[in-house]
Amino acid sequence: MPALTNPRHELFVQKLSEGMGQRAAYSAAGYSLCASAASALIRKPDIVARRAELLEELAIQTGVTAGKLIAKAEAARVLAMDTEQPAAAIAAIKEIGILAGVRVEKRSSTTRTVKELSDEELMAIVAGAAH
């Protein structure tokens, strides 16, 4: 996917991919700070897709893989057990589960009305229902 055609959207996604928080990235992209607008922008399908692409590119460039992260989490678990830190060991076990895809992080369940959905989100829902 090429860079987004809207330069502010592209800058917003790049800042998010660099680890900046959503509000800070929104402001860095030249928008007046508005938490609800930043929250809406981060959910737009083109923003989501571009962010995933940039994060994947970053992972390839840095050599980060799920396997490497699992190995590091296992090493942290072993160290935590050796130093009698069970809470840290449990955290490492949970992280391994998430990375392996057998455990899902708790997600916030925010319900939005149809009025709060973007046109793209509505079209995606309609397209999904048609299949």
N, C-alpha and C positions, 0 to 999 in steps of 0.2 A: 504494500500500500504506500503510495507516495505521501509526501507531506500534505497535511490538510490545506484546503484552499483558503480558509480563513486564517490569516497569520496570527491572530490573537488566540484562536483555538489551538493552533499548532504550538505556540509558545506555552500555553496553559498545559498541554499534554507533556511537553518536554520538561517543564518544571516539575510536574507530578512524577515523571519517570526518574528524575534526579533525586527524588525523595522529599521534595517540598510538600508541605501540607496543602490541602485543597484551597483553603482561604488565601494562604500566602501565594500559591501558584496563580490563583485568580487575579490577585492584586498585581503580581509580577507581569501578568499578561496585559496589564493596562486597564483593567476593569475597576470600577468603583466597588469597594468591598460590600458585598451583599451575600450573606451566607446562603440564603435560599437559591439565589441565582447560581452561585458556585456549585451548590449541591445538584441543581438541575443540569448544569452543563456537564458535570462529571458522569452523569448517567446516559448521556446521548450516545447512541450506537456507534457513530463515527469516532467519538472521543474514546469510548471503551476499546474499540478495535485498534485504533492507533496507539493507545497506551500499551495494550498487550503486545503489539508489534515492537515498540521501542524497548519494552522490558525483556522481550525474547532476544532482541539484538544485543542488549546489554549482558544478558546471561551468557550468550555465545562468546562475546568479546572477553568476558572475565573468566570464562571456563566454569561457571557455576552450573552444576547439574543437580537434579534431585538426589541422585546416588551419592554425590559428594556431600551434600547437606545432611543426608541420612547418616553417613559415616561420621561426620562431625558431631551430630546430635548423639550418636551412640557413644562416641568417645567422651562427650560431656556427661552422659548418663553413668558411664563406668566411673569417671572421676567423682561424680556426686556420690555414688554409692561407696566408693573407697574413702571418701572424706565424711561419711555419715551425714549427708545432706539429702534426706529423702524427698523433700519438696522440690529440690532442683532436679533430682532423678525423675520424679513424676512429670515435671515440665518437659524434660528431654524426651520421655516416652510419648507424651502427647504430641510433641513436635514431630517425632518419627511417624506417628500415626497419620498426622495431617499430610506430611510429605509423601507417604506411601499411598495416600488416598483411601485409607480405611477408616479415617476419622475426619469429620467435618467440623470446622470451627463454628462456634455459635454465631449465627448471623442475627442482626437486629431485624425485627419484623415490623417494618414501617409500612403502613397501608396508605396508599395514595388514591385519590379520587381520579376519575377520568379527566377532569379539568386540569389536574396537575401533570398529566402525561404529555410528552412532546408529540408532535405529529409523527415523528419517526417511530417512537415507541408504540403508538396506536397502530400504525401500519404494520409493525412487526407482530403485534398481537393478532391483528386481523389475518395476516398472512399465515401465521402459525395455526390459527383456528381453521383455515381453509384446507390445510393438509390433513 
